[in-house]
Amino acid sequence: MAQTIRRGGKSGRRAAAASGTRRKVANARKQTGTMIDSTVRWLPVSEETLHRFLMTAILGGAAVLAWTVADMAGLPALAEAQIASVAARAGFEVKRVEVRGLNRMNELKIYEKVLSERDQAMSRLDLAILRTKLLDLPWVKDARVSRQLPDTLVIDVVEREPHAVLRTGDKFTLIDNTGHPLEAVSEKRARGMLVLTGDGAGARSEDLGGLLEAAPALKPQVAQAEWIGHRRWNLTFKTGQILALPEGPDPAAAALLTFARMDGVDRLIGGKVASFDMRAHDRTYMLVPGRAAAAAERQKEIAAAKAAEANAEAGATRSDDAPRKAAKDQ
């Protein structure tokens, strides 16, 4: 009977080493399993809930990966274009633009912004971007853009209110109450409006409005406001009279209110005083044109009268002394 002899079998040392490795692996698996089991037991969820959470995370990751691959391949853009094409063929395409709320600004400025939106599908219209474009227009304070299906784009505009005219050199710019520039205007168109002058006056327009509210009775009579040295205001009334106010919002408001009371009692506006200086907190200086010259002329007249009186007295004295001198000579 033939006997098969196998060569190269494991030696006793190799067999012992392999057995030791298997025991280490088994111990490691046992310890790992014990640690995982301990961790799971400490979690405030059941093993079934944890399993569902892990499955959801795996499926979500797979979905994100699939979407990323599809996006890189251009499939979403292709699908969007197809949907837009179907919507346009169904009549959901921008054909008309309706603008509401305009009173002063040129309506063509609105159409220039939305002209590129014509003849495109409603589904591809980005209302947020279009609104941002409209807010770039100087006259537009706010805007709302909406779709009116099937083919109309509706734009509701809130305009800025013109408040004053900013004069820089010989240029006039219409501004709102915040100093926001609206448009350039001619000097003729600027007549009758409050004119602001001085470096930085436009940025202080809102502060000036608050200052004038301190004396509402004077506000319609102010024709011009000059911002002096980045510190204070000079107000020019429609009569041409100038009121110099102190530095600081509170002192200026207090001085303006005091002037309003003085005007109510003595009718200062329209009077002979050309300028009022209220920069000193305890007194008001008034300048009357020609008063200094008149005072000087008056002083001359008084001096001439005194000189004539002195000469007359001297002449009378000489007349009294003449008979006495004649008698003495005899």
RAHU-V436393 format. One record per residue. N is the residue number from 0. SS is DSSP state (hx for helix, st for strand, lp for the rest). BURIAL is I if it has 16 or more other ideal C-beta (glycine too) atoms within 10 Angstrom, else O. Layout:
N,SS,BURIAL
N,SS,BURIAL
This chain:
0,lp,O
1,lp,O
2,lp,O
3,lp,O
4,lp,O
5,lp,O
6,lp,O
7,lp,O
8,lp,O
9,lp,O
10,lp,O
11,hx,O
12,hx,O
13,hx,O
14,hx,O
15,hx,O
16,hx,O
17,hx,O
18,hx,O
19,hx,O
20,hx,O
21,hx,O
22,hx,O
23,hx,O
24,hx,O
25,hx,O
26,hx,O
27,hx,O
28,hx,O
29,hx,O
30,hx,O
31,hx,O
32,hx,O
33,hx,O
34,hx,O
35,hx,O
36,hx,O
37,hx,O
38,hx,O
39,hx,O
40,hx,O
41,hx,O
42,lp,O
43,lp,O
44,lp,O
45,lp,O
46,hx,O
47,hx,O
48,hx,O
49,hx,O
50,hx,O
51,hx,O
52,hx,O
53,hx,O
54,hx,O
55,hx,O
56,hx,O
57,hx,O
58,hx,O
59,hx,O
60,hx,O
61,hx,O
62,hx,O
63,hx,O
64,hx,O
65,hx,O
66,hx,O
67,hx,O
68,hx,O
69,hx,O
70,hx,O
71,hx,O
72,lp,O
73,lp,O
74,hx,O
75,hx,O
76,hx,O
77,hx,O
78,hx,O
79,hx,O
80,hx,O
81,hx,O
82,hx,O
83,hx,I
84,hx,O
85,hx,O
86,hx,I
87,hx,I
88,hx,O
89,lp,O
90,lp,O
91,lp,I
92,st,I
93,lp,I
94,lp,O
95,st,O
96,st,I
97,st,O
98,st,I
99,st,O
100,lp,O
101,lp,I
102,lp,O
103,lp,O
104,lp,I
105,lp,O
106,hx,O
107,hx,O
108,hx,O
109,hx,I
110,hx,O
111,hx,O
112,hx,I
113,hx,I
114,hx,O
115,hx,O
116,hx,I
117,lp,O
118,lp,O
119,lp,O
120,st,I
121,hx,I
122,hx,O
123,hx,I
124,lp,I
125,lp,O
126,hx,O
127,hx,O
128,hx,O
129,hx,I
130,hx,I
131,hx,O
132,hx,I
133,hx,I
134,hx,O
135,lp,O
136,lp,I
137,lp,O
138,lp,I
139,st,I
140,st,O
141,st,O
142,st,I
143,st,O
144,st,I
145,st,O
146,st,O
147,st,O
148,lp,O
149,lp,O
150,lp,O
151,st,O
152,st,I
153,st,O
154,st,I
155,st,O
156,st,I
157,st,O
158,st,I
159,lp,I
160,lp,O
161,lp,I
162,lp,I
163,st,I
164,st,I
165,st,I
166,st,I
167,st,O
168,lp,O
169,lp,O
170,st,O
171,st,I
172,st,I
173,st,I
174,st,I
175,lp,I
176,lp,O
177,lp,O
178,lp,I
179,lp,I
180,st,O
181,st,I
182,st,O
183,st,O
184,st,I
185,lp,O
186,hx,O
187,hx,O
188,hx,O
189,hx,I
190,lp,O
191,lp,O
192,lp,I
193,lp,I
194,st,I
195,st,I
196,st,I
197,lp,I
198,lp,O
199,lp,O
200,lp,I
201,hx,I
202,hx,O
203,hx,I
204,hx,I
205,hx,O
206,hx,O
207,hx,I
208,hx,I
209,hx,O
210,hx,I
211,hx,I
212,hx,O
213,hx,I
214,hx,I
215,hx,O
216,hx,O
217,hx,I
218,hx,O
219,lp,O
220,lp,I
221,st,I
222,st,I
223,st,I
224,st,I
225,st,I
226,st,I
227,st,I
228,lp,O
229,lp,O
230,lp,O
231,st,I
232,st,I
233,st,I
234,st,I
235,st,I
236,st,I
237,lp,O
238,lp,O
239,lp,O
240,lp,I
241,st,I
242,st,I
243,st,I
244,lp,I
245,lp,I
246,lp,O
247,lp,O
248,hx,O
249,hx,O
250,hx,O
251,hx,I
252,hx,I
253,hx,I
254,hx,I
255,hx,I
256,hx,O
257,hx,O
258,hx,I
259,hx,I
260,hx,O
261,hx,O
262,hx,I
263,hx,O
264,hx,O
265,hx,O
266,lp,O
267,lp,I
268,lp,I
269,lp,O
270,lp,O
271,lp,O
272,st,I
273,st,O
274,st,I
275,st,I
276,st,I
277,lp,I
278,lp,O
279,lp,O
280,lp,O
281,lp,O
282,lp,O
283,lp,I
284,st,O
285,st,O
286,st,O
287,st,O
288,lp,O
289,lp,O
290,hx,O
291,hx,O
292,hx,O
293,hx,O
294,hx,O
295,hx,O
296,hx,O
297,hx,O
298,hx,O
299,hx,O
300,hx,O
301,hx,O
302,hx,O
303,hx,O
304,hx,O
305,hx,O
306,hx,O
307,hx,O
308,hx,O
309,hx,O
310,hx,O
311,hx,O
312,hx,O
313,hx,O
314,hx,O
315,hx,O
316,hx,O
317,hx,O
318,hx,O
319,hx,O
320,hx,O
321,hx,O
322,hx,O
323,hx,O
324,hx,O
325,hx,O
326,hx,O
327,hx,O
328,hx,O
329,lp,O
